Amino acid sequence: MAKKISVKAPDSIFNEMVAGIERAKQDIFAISEESRQSYEEMKDELEDVRLNISRVIEAGDFLEDKTRAARRRLAEVSQFFNSFTESQVRQVYEQANDLQVQLSLNRNEEKKYRQKRYKLQRRLQVLLQTIERAENLVNQINVASSYLTSDLENGDEDIGKNKSSQEYSLRIIEAQEEERKRLSREIHDGPAQMMANVLLRSDLIERTYREKGPELAFQEITSLKEMVRQALTEVRRIIYDLRPMALDDLGLVPTLKKYIDTIEEYNKGIKLKFHSNGKEVRLPNRYETAIFRLIQEGISNAIRHGKSTEITIEMEWVKNQVKIIVTDNGTGFDQGIVKNQSFGLTGMKERIELVEGDFFINSSPGNGTVLMFHIPFKEGI
């Protein structure tokens, strides 16, 4: 008699599989964090070793000079042996011998530190590779897990009809994970590192105040304030990249002007021009966000892929419509090859569709790129 299989069994198996993937991700993440902590500690240890090597070399150079002088003195005593007392001869010999022993110990110490430095550098390299592999594995697991669960929800739909949509969804998930990875690195290397330095400097201020007095402590506080200011600037930049707060407060055009100024500041040698013609109006949040992201993506593509040095953004406000043209002098591309393969262009198309607008591209190799967006809106919104 055939054994009945519970209808819930596939769901249970799937849930266990997803849970197993999640546990594996957490384990890999833990390995990554432990490796990162070891990496930071080892970096500090390597810095100490480098300082010790410098100290030993400096001491060795000093001993080398003294040993050379002692040898000259010894040669002089040997040449005029009868002119010196037995005590003087013994003293010269002992001094030369002691210096030679000290120099030998110094050379051994330097060799020991150099070997330690080499080992630490090798271990740091291995740890860095481990961290990168762990991050890539977590990234891949996130993509697979997200796509697997989202794909299950639509499992009853026709696969053929949704193939392009699924491919685009997968690319979106990959982009999201890459963005999260980028943000985590920016926060770790920027504000997090600065805050760690703030803690170290605060301890230093206390010690400076106790040992050297209030004047030097006050100088350290001034330096600390500058460090906190830099950390705050870095945090604001990261937040701005996520979503400019000025978009809600000031509106689309002022925010775009600030964004363009920031792009020029961070990309020396690139010139951006911005023009807005007609009566500007405040649009609903989703419209302003979509327009900002469209222009942001256009500028980013022009700089990163097109290697552009001049970019012009023109906005024209007409009745019930805003027209946007982004022109660059970059390398351009073959529309027949790139248009359907570019995630950036596909993302723009998706954003335009959300606000029921139109999107046009004009580009060819060596002739730059022109992006045109026509976005309609209702009067009085």
C-alpha positions in Angstrom: 0.0 0.0 0.0 1.4 3.4 -1.1 2.4 5.7 1.8 0.5 9.0 1.9 2.7 12.1 1.8 1.4 15.1 3.6 0.6 18.1 1.5 2.5 20.2 4.0 5.6 18.2 3.5 7.0 20.2 0.5 6.4 23.5 2.4 8.1 22.0 5.5 11.1 20.9 3.5 11.4 24.2 1.8 11.2 26.1 5.1 13.9 23.9 6.6 16.0 24.5 3.5 15.6 28.3 3.8 16.3 28.2 7.5 19.5 26.2 6.8 20.6 28.8 4.3 20.0 31.5 6.8 22.0 29.6 9.5 24.8 29.2 7.0 24.7 32.9 6.2 24.9 33.7 9.9 27.9 31.3 10.3 29.7 32.9 7.4 28.9 36.4 8.7 30.4 35.4 12.1 33.5 34.1 10.4 33.8 37.4 8.5 33.4 39.5 11.6 35.9 37.4 13.6 38.3 37.7 10.7 37.8 41.4 10.5 38.4 41.8 14.2 41.6 39.7 13.9 42.6 41.8 10.9 42.3 45.1 12.8 44.2 43.7 15.8 46.9 42.3 13.5 47.2 45.7 11.8 47.8 47.3 15.1 50.4 44.6 16.0 52.1 45.1 12.6 52.3 48.8 13.3 54.0 48.1 16.6 56.4 45.8 14.9 57.3 48.5 12.3 57.9 51.0 15.1 60.1 48.4 16.9 62.1 47.8 13.7 62.7 51.6 13.3 63.8 51.8 17.0 66.1 48.8 16.6 67.6 50.1 13.4 68.2 53.5 15.0 69.9 51.8 18.0 71.9 49.6 15.7 73.2 52.6 13.7 74.3 54.2 17.0 76.0 50.9 18.2 77.6 50.6 14.8 79.2 54.0 15.2 80.4 53.3 18.7 81.7 49.8 17.7 83.6 51.4 14.8 85.1 53.9 17.2 86.0 51.2 19.7 87.8 49.2 17.0 89.8 52.2 16.0 90.7 52.7 19.7 91.6 49.0 20.0 93.8 49.2 16.9 95.5 52.3 18.4 96.1 50.5 21.7 97.4 47.4 19.9 99.9 49.5 17.9 101.2 51.3 21.0 100.7 48.5 23.4 103.6 49.4 25.7 102.3 53.0 26.1 99.2 51.8 28.0 98.7 50.2 31.4 97.3 46.7 31.7 94.1 48.2 33.2 93.7 50.6 30.2 94.3 47.8 27.7 91.7 45.5 29.4 89.2 48.3 29.5 89.5 49.0 25.8 89.3 45.3 24.9 86.2 44.8 27.2 84.5 47.9 25.8 85.0 46.8 22.2 83.8 43.3 23.1 80.7 44.5 24.9 79.8 46.8 22.0 80.3 43.9 19.5 78.0 41.7 21.6 75.4 44.4 21.9 75.6 45.0 18.1 75.2 41.3 17.5 72.1 41.1 19.8 70.7 44.2 18.0 71.1 42.5 14.6 69.4 39.4 15.9 66.5 41.5 17.4 66.1 43.3 14.0 66.1 40.0 12.2 63.4 38.7 14.6 61.2 41.7 14.1 61.6 41.5 10.3 60.6 37.9 10.3 57.6 38.7 12.5 56.7 41.6 10.1 56.8 39.2 7.2 54.6 36.6 8.9 52.1 39.3 10.0 51.9 40.7 6.4 51.2 37.2 5.0 48.6 36.5 7.7 46.9 39.9 7.0 46.8 39.1 3.3 45.2 35.7 4.0 42.7 37.3 6.5 41.7 40.0 3.9 41.1 37.3 1.3 39.0 35.4 3.9 36.9 38.5 4.6 36.3 39.2 0.9 35.4 35.5 0.2 33.0 35.6 3.2 31.4 38.8 2.1 30.9 37.4 -1.4 29.4 34.2 -0.1 27.0 36.1 2.1 26.1 38.3 -0.9 25.4 35.3 -3.1 23.4 33.5 -0.3 21.3 36.7 0.1 20.6 36.8 -3.6 19.8 33.1 -3.8 17.6 33.2 -0.7 15.7 36.4 -1.7 15.2 35.1 -5.2 14.2 31.6 -4.0 11.5 32.9 -1.6 10.2 35.6 -4.0 10.1 33.0 -6.8 8.1 30.6 -4.7 5.4 33.1 -4.1 4.9 33.3 -7.9 5.5 29.6 -8.5 2.0 29.0 -10.0 2.5 31.7 -12.7 3.6 30.8 -16.2 7.4 30.6 -16.3 7.7 31.6 -20.0 5.6 34.8 -19.5 7.7 35.9 -16.5 11.1 35.0 -17.6 12.3 38.6 -18.3 10.6 39.9 -15.1 12.3 37.2 -13.0 15.7 38.1 -14.6 15.1 41.7 -13.8 14.0 40.9 -10.3 17.2 38.9 -9.8 19.3 41.8 -11.0 17.5 44.1 -8.7 18.2 41.8 -5.7 21.9 41.6 -6.8 22.1 45.4 -7.0 20.4 45.7 -3.6 23.0 43.4 -2.0 25.9 45.2 -3.7 24.5 48.5 -2.4 24.2 47.1 1.1 27.8 45.8 0.8 29.0 49.2 -0.4 27.2 51.0 2.4 28.6 48.6 5.1 32.1 49.2 3.8 31.6 53.0 3.7 30.2 53.1 7.2 33.0 50.7 8.5 35.8 52.6 6.7 34.3 56.1 7.4 32.2 57.0 10.4 32.8 53.8 12.3 36.5 54.1 12.0 36.3 57.8 13.0 34.2 57.0 16.0 36.7 54.4 17.2 39.4 57.1 16.8 37.3 59.5 18.9 37.2 57.0 21.7 41.0 56.5 21.6 41.5 60.2 21.4 39.2 60.8 24.4 41.4 58.5 26.5 44.4 60.3 25.2 42.9 63.7 26.3 42.5 62.4 29.9 46.1 61.2 30.0 47.4 64.4 28.5 45.5 66.5 31.0 46.9 64.4 33.9 50.5 64.3 32.7 51.0 67.5 30.6 48.3 69.9 31.9 45.2 71.7 30.5 46.8 73.6 27.6 47.9 70.5 25.7 44.6 68.7 26.6 42.7 71.7 25.1 44.7 71.3 21.9 43.7 67.6 21.8 40.0 68.6 22.3 40.2 71.0 19.4 41.6 68.2 17.2 38.9 65.8 18.5 36.2 68.3 17.5 37.5 68.4 14.0 37.5 64.6 13.8 33.8 64.5 15.0 32.9 67.2 12.4 34.5 65.1 9.7 32.6 62.0 10.9 29.3 64.0 10.8 30.1 65.2 7.3 30.7 61.6 6.2 27.5 60.4 7.8 25.5 63.2 6.1 27.1 62.2 2.7 26.1 58.6 3.1 22.5 59.6 4.1 22.4 62.0 1.2 23.4 59.2 -1.2 20.5 57.1 0.2 18.0 59.8 -0.1 18.6 63.6 0.0 16.6 65.1 2.8 16.6 68.4 0.9 14.3 66.7 -1.6 11.5 66.8 0.9 12.4 70.2 2.3 13.5 72.3 -0.7 12.1 70.5 -3.6 13.4 68.9 -6.8 15.4 71.7 -8.5 17.3 73.0 -5.4 18.2 69.5 -4.5 19.5 68.7 -8.0 21.6 71.8 -7.9 23.1 70.7 -4.6 23.7 67.2 -5.9 25.4 68.5 -9.0 27.7 70.7 -6.9 28.6 67.6 -4.8 29.3 65.6 -7.9 31.7 68.2 -9.2 33.4 68.4 -5.8 34.0 64.7 -5.7 34.9 64.3 -9.4 37.6 66.8 -10.2 37.9 67.6 -13.9 34.2 66.9 -14.7 32.0 69.9 -15.5 28.2 69.7 -15.1 25.7 72.4 -16.3 22.2 72.6 -15.1 19.3 74.6 -16.5 15.7 74.7 -15.5 13.2 76.6 -17.7 9.6 77.5 -17.1 7.5 77.7 -13.9 8.7 75.1 -11.5 6.1 73.3 -9.4 6.3 70.9 -6.4 5.3 67.4 -7.5 4.2 64.4 -5.4 7.0 62.6 -3.5 7.1 59.7 -5.9 7.4 62.0 -8.9 10.3 64.0 -7.4 12.1 60.9 -6.2 11.7 59.2 -9.6 13.0 62.3 -11.5 15.9 62.7 -9.1 16.9 59.1 -9.4 16.6 59.2 -13.2 19.0 62.2 -13.4 21.3 60.7 -10.8 21.5 57.4 -12.8 22.1 59.3 -16.0 24.9 61.3 -14.5 26.4 58.2 -12.9 26.4 56.2 -16.1 27.9 59.1 -18.0 30.8 59.4 -15.6 31.4 55.7 -14.8 30.7 54.1 -18.2 30.9 56.9 -20.7 34.0 58.5 -19.2 32.4 61.9 -19.8 34.0 65.2 -18.8 31.0 67.5 -19.6 27.4 66.7 -18.8 24.4 69.0 -19.3 21.1 68.6 -17.6 18.1 70.6 -19.0 14.7 70.7 -17.4 11.7 72.3 -19.2 8.5 72.8 -17.3 5.5 73.0 -19.6 1.8 72.6 -19.0 1.1 69.3 -17.3 4.6 68.0 -18.2 8.3 68.2 -17.3 10.9 67.4 -20.0 14.4 66.4 -19.0 17.4 66.0 -21.3 20.8 64.7 -20.1 23.6 65.1 -22.6 27.2 64.0 -22.2 30.4 64.1 -24.3 31.3 60.5 -23.4 32.2 57.4 -25.4 28.6 56.6 -26.2 27.5 53.0 -26.9 25.9 50.8 -29.5 22.2 50.9 -28.6 21.5 47.6 -30.3 24.0 45.8 -28.1 23.8 47.7 -24.8 20.2 48.8 -24.5 18.7 45.5 -23.5 21.7 44.4 -21.4 22.2 47.5 -19.2 20.8 47.3 -15.7 21.0 51.1 -15.4 19.0 51.7 -18.5 16.5 49.0 -17.6 16.1 50.6 -14.2 15.4 53.9 -15.8 12.7 52.3 -18.0 11.1 50.8 -14.9 11.1 54.2 -13.0 9.6 56.0 -16.0 6.8 53.4 -16.2 6.0 54.0 -12.5 5.2 57.7 -13.3 3.7 56.9 -16.7 6.3 58.8 -18.6 8.3 58.3 -21.8 12.0 57.5 -22.1 14.2 58.0 -25.2 17.9 57.3 -25.8 20.1 58.6 -28.6 23.7 57.2 -28.6 26.4 55.8 -30.8 30.0 54.8 -30.2 32.3 57.9 -29.9 29.4 60.4 -30.1 28.2 60.7 -26.5 24.7 60.0 -25.2 21.5 61.9 -25.0 18.8 60.8 -22.5 15.3 62.3 -22.8 12.5 61.9 -20.2 8.9 63.2 -20.6 7.0 63.0 -17.4 3.3 64.0 -17.4 1.5 65.2 -14.2 -1.9 66.5 -13.5 -2.6 70.2 -13.0 -2.8 71.4 -9.4 -1.2 68.3 -7.8 
